[in-house]
Amino acid sequence: MLKKAKFRLTALLLATAMILGACAGNSTGAGDTGADPGGKKISFTIGYAAGDPAAKKAIADTVKRFMEANPDIEIKDLSENSSSSYLDWLKTKDAVGEFPDLVEMRDTEVFAHAGKIVELPSDLLDLFDSPPAVEGKVWNAPLSMNAPQGIIYSKKAYADAGITELPKTYDEFIAIQEKLKASGITPLVVGGKDIFHMGFWVNKFLIDEVYAQDPDWNSKKTAKEVSFTDANVVQAMTDYQELFNNYVDKGWLSTPDNQTVSFLISGKAAQLYSGTWMFSQIEEADPSFEYGFYAVPDRAGKVNIIGLPSPAGWSLSAEAAKDPEKAEAIKKFIRFFFEPEQYSQYLASINGIPSTKEKVTYETAEAMEAALALMNDPKVTKSLAINNWWGENLIPPQFRNWFYKKLQEMVVNDGDVKTYMQQVDAEYDNQVKANSM
């Protein structure tokens, strides 16, 4: 067990287990090898976040190529395009005895504390360039580095609105939104039906007002040294609310993330705030669509982006690690996944940034070049989203989704920001108390 654990998974799983436990007797447990009667195949299950179509296809294609090259190994893909959060999906899988043998892990510290995953095997560590450690232990084979998020915009919409320069300050960005509105087009599309999508704008403002100045804000909040009612957080959430009230498509709450590209290429909206993984989706939907990408500056003209590494990626389940043959098959897949020939195809599919020591390249377009320039610019502050910090800065595992939903409610009700932040602050404290070890 990790000595400094702050939050546990056991309580989170209990309610789900009570509801779904009756199903477990009919499910295939994680320890089931799935081998055929002749014992010729080794089988393991895999699970990953399937909300992004490009990433899902890229991983599924790699799995297929691996099985073609290794007919003695079968990989059973458990991943689903679910409307629930990925954390909730994993909790449900665990409750019914179907926790994946190889799992894309995002809430690493939570599942490590619960004993659901094991450290990354030492003979895989050399594949990666300084993967983040949680209290001295590496738990993940990082699929890629965290990529910056920003404005993906229609060049035609900008030209039609007479926009000839990209913004140098946040006020100039707002002026662009006004020009787009005046031209008759909706400035922004948001895929609010998928709760993870809400985090893009939420974290843009939190990074600008909070994390760029204080990367340890989460730990201070857990210790009750700072508050969501502080002026900087209230300012961030006020900007968030005003942006949604004035410039976001009115159907945002019922729009799924996978429909945002169609809004952009059809001309229904001029811009989408998202990450580099959307580039391939745009190009696949309409190869002739001309778009650009930039990070939205803060009021002082400073550019702050998501770009720090975080402990996330492929992890072996504790159950799978008990089976030497299965563990070796999983390690073989991980090595295959990160071979330059395979890994470059995955990265190209999602416009990802490689995490491996070995140099991996792929052909990039103008928008991705802009994203890479941001990552390589020492003047650009690199940060993380509220739920991607770890160690003392780990937030309660259920808080992120609760927070995003509360902010949706605030926008829909045009609520008083300070009042809502008082509720958020109280809920955070309650969750810390409920989940503390």
C-alpha positions as CSV (number, residue, x, y, z in Angstrom):
1,M,0.0,0.0,0.0
2,L,1.1,3.6,-0.6
3,K,1.6,5.3,2.7
4,K,0.5,8.8,1.7
5,A,-2.8,7.7,0.1
6,K,-5.5,10.3,0.4
7,F,-8.5,8.7,-1.3
8,R,-9.7,5.2,-1.6
9,L,-11.6,3.4,-4.2
10,T,-13.3,0.9,-1.9
11,A,-16.1,3.2,-0.9
12,L,-16.7,4.3,-4.4
13,L,-17.1,0.8,-5.6
14,L,-19.3,-0.4,-2.7
15,A,-22.6,1.1,-3.9
16,T,-22.0,-0.1,-7.5
17,A,-21.1,-3.5,-6.3
18,M,-24.2,-3.9,-4.2
19,I,-26.4,-3.0,-7.2
20,L,-24.5,-5.0,-9.8
21,G,-23.1,-7.8,-7.6
22,A,-25.9,-10.2,-8.7
23,C,-24.6,-9.9,-12.3
24,A,-21.1,-11.0,-11.3
25,G,-21.9,-14.7,-11.1
26,N,-22.7,-14.7,-14.8
27,S,-19.8,-12.6,-15.9
28,T,-16.3,-13.6,-17.1
29,G,-13.9,-12.8,-14.4
30,A,-10.6,-11.0,-15.0
31,G,-8.7,-14.2,-14.1
32,D,-10.4,-16.2,-16.9
33,T,-7.8,-16.8,-19.6
34,G,-10.4,-17.5,-22.3
35,A,-8.0,-20.1,-23.8
36,D,-9.5,-22.7,-26.1
37,P,-9.9,-26.3,-24.9
38,G,-6.6,-27.2,-26.5
39,G,-4.8,-24.5,-24.5
40,K,-3.2,-23.1,-27.7
41,K,-4.1,-19.5,-27.1
42,I,-3.4,-17.1,-24.3
43,S,-6.2,-14.6,-23.9
44,F,-6.4,-11.2,-22.0
45,T,-8.9,-8.4,-21.9
46,I,-8.2,-4.8,-22.7
47,G,-10.2,-1.6,-21.7
48,Y,-9.7,2.0,-22.7
49,A,-11.6,5.3,-23.0
50,A,-13.7,4.9,-26.1
51,G,-15.3,8.4,-26.3
52,D,-13.0,9.7,-28.9
53,P,-13.6,7.9,-32.2
54,A,-10.1,8.5,-33.6
55,A,-8.4,7.1,-30.5
56,K,-10.7,4.1,-30.3
57,K,-10.1,3.2,-33.9
58,A,-6.3,3.7,-33.6
59,I,-6.1,1.3,-30.6
60,A,-8.5,-1.2,-32.1
61,D,-6.4,-1.2,-35.3
62,T,-3.3,-1.9,-33.3
63,V,-4.9,-4.7,-31.4
64,K,-6.0,-6.3,-34.7
65,R,-2.5,-6.0,-36.2
66,F,-1.0,-7.5,-33.0
67,M,-3.3,-10.5,-33.1
68,E,-2.5,-11.0,-36.8
69,A,1.2,-11.1,-36.0
70,N,0.7,-13.2,-32.9
71,P,-2.0,-15.8,-33.6
72,D,-1.3,-17.6,-30.3
73,I,-2.6,-14.5,-28.4
74,E,-6.2,-13.3,-28.2
75,I,-7.2,-9.9,-27.0
76,K,-10.8,-9.3,-26.0
77,D,-11.8,-5.7,-26.3
78,L,-14.2,-4.6,-23.5
79,S,-14.3,-0.9,-24.4
80,E,-17.6,0.8,-25.0
81,N,-18.6,4.2,-26.2
82,S,-20.5,5.0,-23.1
83,S,-22.2,8.2,-22.1
84,S,-21.0,7.7,-18.5
85,S,-17.6,8.8,-17.4
86,Y,-14.6,6.5,-18.0
87,L,-14.0,6.3,-14.2
88,D,-17.7,5.2,-13.7
89,W,-17.3,2.6,-16.5
90,L,-14.2,1.1,-14.9
91,K,-15.9,1.0,-11.5
92,T,-18.8,-0.9,-13.1
93,K,-16.5,-3.3,-14.8
94,D,-14.8,-4.0,-11.5
95,A,-18.1,-4.5,-9.7
96,V,-19.2,-7.2,-12.1
97,G,-15.8,-8.9,-12.2
98,E,-14.7,-7.6,-15.6
99,F,-11.9,-5.2,-14.7
100,P,-9.7,-5.3,-17.8
101,D,-6.4,-7.2,-17.7
102,L,-4.7,-4.3,-19.6
103,V,-6.4,-1.0,-18.9
104,E,-5.9,2.6,-20.0
105,M,-5.5,4.1,-16.5
106,R,-6.3,7.8,-15.9
107,D,-7.1,7.8,-12.2
108,T,-3.9,6.0,-11.4
109,E,-3.5,6.9,-7.8
110,V,-7.0,5.9,-6.9
111,F,-6.7,2.4,-8.5
112,A,-3.2,1.9,-7.2
113,H,-4.3,2.6,-3.7
114,A,-7.2,0.1,-4.1
115,G,-4.7,-2.6,-5.2
116,K,-6.4,-2.9,-8.7
117,I,-3.2,-2.3,-10.7
118,V,0.5,-3.1,-10.3
119,E,3.7,-1.2,-11.1
120,L,4.8,-1.2,-14.7
121,P,7.2,-4.1,-15.2
122,S,10.7,-2.9,-14.9
123,D,11.7,-4.4,-18.3
124,L,9.3,-1.9,-19.9
125,L,10.5,1.2,-18.2
126,D,13.3,1.8,-20.7
127,L,10.8,2.3,-23.5
128,F,9.8,5.7,-22.1
129,D,11.3,9.1,-21.6
130,S,11.0,9.9,-17.8
131,P,7.5,8.6,-17.2
132,P,5.9,10.3,-14.1
133,A,6.1,8.4,-10.9
134,V,3.6,8.3,-8.1
135,E,5.5,8.3,-4.8
136,G,8.5,6.8,-6.5
137,K,6.7,4.1,-8.5
138,V,5.8,4.1,-12.2
139,W,2.4,2.5,-12.9
140,N,1.8,3.4,-16.5
141,A,3.1,3.0,-20.0
142,P,2.0,6.5,-21.3
143,L,0.1,6.3,-24.5
144,S,1.3,9.8,-25.4
145,M,2.2,13.1,-23.8
146,N,-0.5,15.5,-22.8
147,A,-1.4,17.6,-25.8
148,P,-2.4,21.3,-25.8
149,Q,-6.0,22.3,-26.2
150,G,-7.1,25.4,-28.1
151,I,-9.3,27.0,-30.7
152,I,-9.9,25.0,-33.8
153,Y,-11.4,27.5,-36.2
154,S,-12.8,27.6,-39.7
155,K,-10.6,29.8,-41.9
156,K,-13.6,30.6,-44.1
157,A,-15.6,31.8,-41.1
158,Y,-12.8,34.0,-39.9
159,A,-12.3,35.5,-43.4
160,D,-16.1,36.1,-43.8
161,A,-16.1,37.9,-40.5
162,G,-13.1,40.1,-41.5
163,I,-10.8,38.5,-38.9
164,T,-7.3,38.8,-40.2
165,E,-5.2,38.4,-37.0
166,L,-5.2,35.9,-34.2
167,P,-5.8,37.3,-30.7
168,K,-2.9,38.4,-28.6
169,T,-5.0,38.8,-25.4
170,Y,-8.3,37.4,-24.1
171,D,-10.1,40.6,-24.7
172,E,-9.0,40.4,-28.4
173,F,-10.4,36.8,-28.4
174,I,-13.7,38.1,-27.1
175,A,-13.7,40.8,-29.9
176,I,-13.3,38.0,-32.4
177,Q,-16.4,36.3,-31.0
178,E,-18.4,39.5,-31.5
179,K,-17.2,39.8,-35.1
180,L,-18.3,36.2,-35.7
181,K,-21.7,36.8,-34.2
182,A,-22.1,39.9,-36.3
183,S,-21.3,37.9,-39.4
184,G,-24.3,35.6,-38.7
185,I,-22.5,32.5,-37.5
186,T,-22.5,30.9,-34.1
187,P,-19.0,31.4,-32.7
188,L,-18.5,28.2,-30.7
189,V,-19.8,24.6,-30.5
190,V,-19.5,22.7,-27.3
191,G,-20.2,18.9,-26.8
192,G,-21.8,19.3,-23.4
193,K,-23.7,16.0,-23.6
194,D,-20.4,14.3,-22.8
195,I,-19.3,15.4,-19.4
196,F,-15.6,15.1,-20.2
197,H,-15.9,17.7,-22.9
198,M,-16.9,20.3,-20.3
199,G,-13.5,20.2,-18.9
200,F,-11.9,21.8,-21.9
201,W,-13.2,25.3,-21.2
202,V,-13.3,24.8,-17.4
203,N,-9.6,24.0,-17.3
204,K,-8.6,26.7,-19.8
205,F,-9.9,29.3,-17.3
206,L,-8.7,27.5,-14.2
207,I,-5.2,27.2,-15.6
208,D,-5.1,30.9,-16.6
209,E,-6.4,32.2,-13.2
210,V,-5.2,29.5,-10.8
211,Y,-2.7,26.7,-11.8
212,A,-0.4,28.9,-14.0
213,Q,0.4,30.8,-10.8
214,D,0.0,28.0,-8.3
215,P,0.4,24.4,-9.4
216,D,-0.1,23.2,-5.9
217,W,-3.5,24.8,-5.5
218,N,-5.3,21.5,-5.2
219,S,-3.3,20.4,-2.2
220,K,-3.9,23.8,-0.6
221,K,-7.6,23.4,-1.2
222,T,-7.6,19.9,0.4
223,A,-5.9,21.5,3.4
224,K,-8.5,24.3,3.4
225,E,-5.9,27.0,2.8
226,V,-7.6,28.3,-0.3
227,S,-11.2,28.2,-1.5
228,F,-13.3,28.0,-4.7
229,T,-14.8,31.3,-3.4
230,D,-11.5,33.1,-3.8
231,A,-11.4,35.9,-6.3
232,N,-9.2,34.0,-8.8
233,V,-11.5,31.0,-9.0
234,V,-14.6,33.2,-9.1
235,Q,-13.1,35.2,-12.0
236,A,-12.3,31.9,-13.9
237,M,-15.9,30.7,-13.5
238,T,-17.3,34.1,-14.3
239,D,-15.4,34.1,-17.6
240,Y,-16.7,30.5,-18.2
241,Q,-20.3,31.5,-17.6
242,E,-20.1,34.6,-19.7
243,L,-18.6,32.8,-22.6
244,F,-21.3,30.2,-22.6
245,N,-24.1,32.8,-22.2
246,N,-22.9,34.9,-25.1
247,Y,-21.0,32.8,-27.7
248,V,-21.8,29.1,-27.4
249,D,-24.4,27.3,-29.5
250,K,-27.6,27.1,-27.5
251,G,-27.9,23.4,-28.0
252,W,-24.6,22.7,-26.2
253,L,-26.1,20.6,-23.4
254,S,-27.6,18.0,-25.9
255,T,-24.6,18.0,-28.3
256,P,-22.3,15.0,-28.0
257,D,-18.5,15.5,-28.5
258,N,-18.6,13.3,-31.7
259,Q,-21.0,15.8,-33.4
260,T,-18.9,18.9,-32.8
261,V,-16.9,18.3,-36.0
262,S,-20.0,18.3,-38.1
263,F,-21.0,21.7,-36.6
264,L,-17.6,23.1,-37.7
265,I,-17.3,21.7,-41.2
266,S,-21.0,22.4,-42.1
267,G,-20.6,26.1,-41.1
268,K,-23.1,25.9,-38.2
269,A,-20.3,27.1,-35.9
270,A,-17.0,28.8,-36.5
271,Q,-14.9,27.3,-33.7
272,L,-14.4,24.4,-31.4
273,Y,-12.2,24.4,-28.3
274,S,-10.6,21.0,-28.1
275,G,-7.3,19.1,-28.5
276,T,-5.1,17.9,-31.3
277,W,-6.9,14.5,-31.5
278,M,-9.8,16.3,-33.3
279,F,-7.6,17.2,-36.3
280,S,-7.8,13.7,-37.8
281,Q,-11.6,13.6,-37.3
282,I,-11.9,16.9,-39.2
283,E,-9.7,15.7,-42.1
284,E,-11.5,12.4,-42.3
285,A,-15.0,14.1,-42.4
286,D,-13.9,16.7,-45.0
287,P,-10.4,16.6,-46.4
288,S,-11.0,20.0,-48.1
289,F,-12.0,21.8,-44.9
290,E,-9.5,24.5,-44.1
291,Y,-8.9,25.1,-40.4
292,G,-6.4,26.6,-38.0
293,F,-5.4,26.2,-34.4
294,Y,-4.2,28.5,-31.6
295,A,-4.1,28.7,-27.8
296,V,-6.3,31.4,-26.3
297,P,-4.2,33.9,-24.4
298,D,-5.1,35.3,-21.0
299,R,-5.9,38.9,-20.3
300,A,-2.2,39.8,-19.9
301,G,-1.4,38.1,-23.2
302,K,0.2,35.1,-21.5
303,V,-0.3,31.7,-23.1
304,N,-0.9,28.8,-20.7
305,I,-1.7,25.3,-21.9
306,I,-2.1,21.7,-20.8
307,G,1.2,20.2,-21.5
308,L,2.8,18.7,-18.4
309,P,3.2,14.9,-18.2
310,S,0.8,13.0,-15.9
311,P,0.7,9.4,-14.6
312,A,-1.7,7.9,-17.1
313,G,-1.5,5.1,-19.8
314,W,-1.5,1.4,-20.1
315,S,-1.5,-0.4,-16.7
316,L,-1.6,-4.1,-15.8
317,S,-4.3,-5.3,-13.5
318,A,-3.3,-6.9,-10.3
319,E,-5.2,-10.0,-11.2
320,A,-3.5,-10.3,-14.6
321,A,-0.1,-9.9,-13.0
322,K,-0.7,-13.1,-11.0
323,D,-0.7,-15.1,-14.2
324,P,2.8,-15.3,-15.7
325,E,1.7,-16.3,-19.2
326,K,-0.9,-13.6,-19.4
327,A,1.5,-11.0,-18.0
328,E,4.1,-11.9,-20.7
329,A,1.4,-11.7,-23.4
330,I,0.4,-8.2,-22.2
331,K,4.1,-7.1,-22.1
332,K,4.5,-8.4,-25.6
333,F,1.5,-6.3,-26.7
334,I,2.9,-3.2,-25.0
335,R,6.2,-3.6,-26.7
336,F,4.4,-4.0,-30.0
337,F,2.2,-1.0,-29.4
338,F,5.2,1.3,-28.9
339,E,7.3,-0.1,-31.8
340,P,8.0,2.9,-34.1
341,E,6.2,1.4,-37.0
342,Q,3.0,0.7,-34.9
343,Y,3.3,3.7,-32.6
344,S,3.6,6.2,-35.4
345,Q,0.3,5.0,-36.9
346,Y,-1.4,5.5,-33.5
347,L,0.1,9.0,-33.1
348,A,-0.8,10.0,-36.6
349,S,-4.4,8.9,-36.0
350,I,-4.8,11.1,-32.9
351,N,-2.1,13.8,-33.7
352,G,-0.4,12.7,-30.5
353,I,2.9,13.7,-29.0
354,P,5.2,10.6,-28.5
355,S,6.2,9.5,-25.0
356,T,8.9,7.0,-26.0
357,K,12.7,7.4,-25.8
358,E,13.0,6.2,-29.4
359,K,12.3,8.9,-31.9
360,V,8.9,8.5,-33.6
361,T,7.8,10.8,-36.4
362,Y,4.8,11.1,-38.6
363,E,3.6,13.6,-41.2
364,T,1.9,16.6,-39.6
365,A,-0.3,19.4,-41.0
366,E,-0.3,23.1,-40.2
367,A,-2.6,22.9,-37.2
368,M,-0.4,20.2,-35.5
369,E,2.7,22.2,-36.3
370,A,1.1,25.1,-34.3
371,A,0.4,22.7,-31.4
372,L,4.0,21.4,-31.4
373,A,5.3,25.0,-31.5
374,L,3.3,25.7,-28.3
375,M,4.8,22.6,-26.6
376,N,8.3,23.7,-27.6
377,D,8.0,27.3,-26.6
378,P,9.7,28.0,-23.2
379,K,7.6,31.1,-22.8
380,V,4.3,29.1,-22.8
381,T,3.3,27.9,-19.3
382,K,2.6,24.2,-19.2
383,S,0.0,22.9,-16.7
384,L,-2.6,20.2,-16.1
385,A,-6.3,19.9,-15.8
386,I,-7.9,19.9,-12.3
387,N,-8.1,16.1,-12.2
388,N,-4.7,15.2,-13.8
389,W,-2.6,16.3,-10.8
390,W,-1.4,13.6,-8.4
391,G,0.2,13.1,-5.0
392,E,-0.7,15.9,-2.6
393,N,-2.6,17.6,-5.5
394,L,-4.9,14.6,-6.1
395,I,-8.6,15.6,-5.9
396,P,-11.4,13.3,-4.7
397,P,-12.0,10.9,-7.6
398,Q,-15.7,11.7,-7.9
399,F,-15.3,15.5,-7.6
400,R,-14.4,16.3,-11.3
401,N,-17.7,15.1,-12.8
402,W,-19.8,16.6,-9.9
403,F,-18.0,19.9,-10.5
404,Y,-18.5,19.9,-14.2
405,K,-22.2,19.1,-13.8
406,K,-22.6,21.8,-11.2
407,L,-21.1,24.3,-13.7
408,Q,-23.5,23.1,-16.4
409,E,-26.3,23.9,-13.9
410,M,-24.9,27.3,-13.2
411,V,-24.9,28.2,-16.9
412,V,-28.3,26.9,-17.6
413,N,-29.8,28.7,-14.6
414,D,-27.6,31.8,-15.1
415,G,-26.8,31.4,-11.4
416,D,-24.7,33.6,-9.2
417,V,-21.1,32.5,-9.5
418,K,-20.1,33.2,-5.9
419,T,-23.1,31.3,-4.6
420,Y,-22.3,28.3,-6.8
421,M,-18.7,28.4,-5.8
422,Q,-19.8,28.2,-2.1
423,Q,-21.6,25.0,-3.0
424,V,-18.6,23.7,-4.9
425,D,-16.3,24.5,-2.0
426,A,-18.5,22.7,0.5
427,E,-18.8,19.6,-1.7
428,Y,-15.1,19.4,-2.2
429,D,-14.6,19.4,1.6
430,N,-17.3,16.8,2.0
431,Q,-15.7,14.5,-0.6
432,V,-12.3,14.9,1.0
433,K,-13.7,13.9,4.4
434,A,-15.7,11.0,2.9
435,N,-12.7,9.6,0.9
436,S,-9.8,10.3,3.2
437,M,-7.8,7.4,4.6
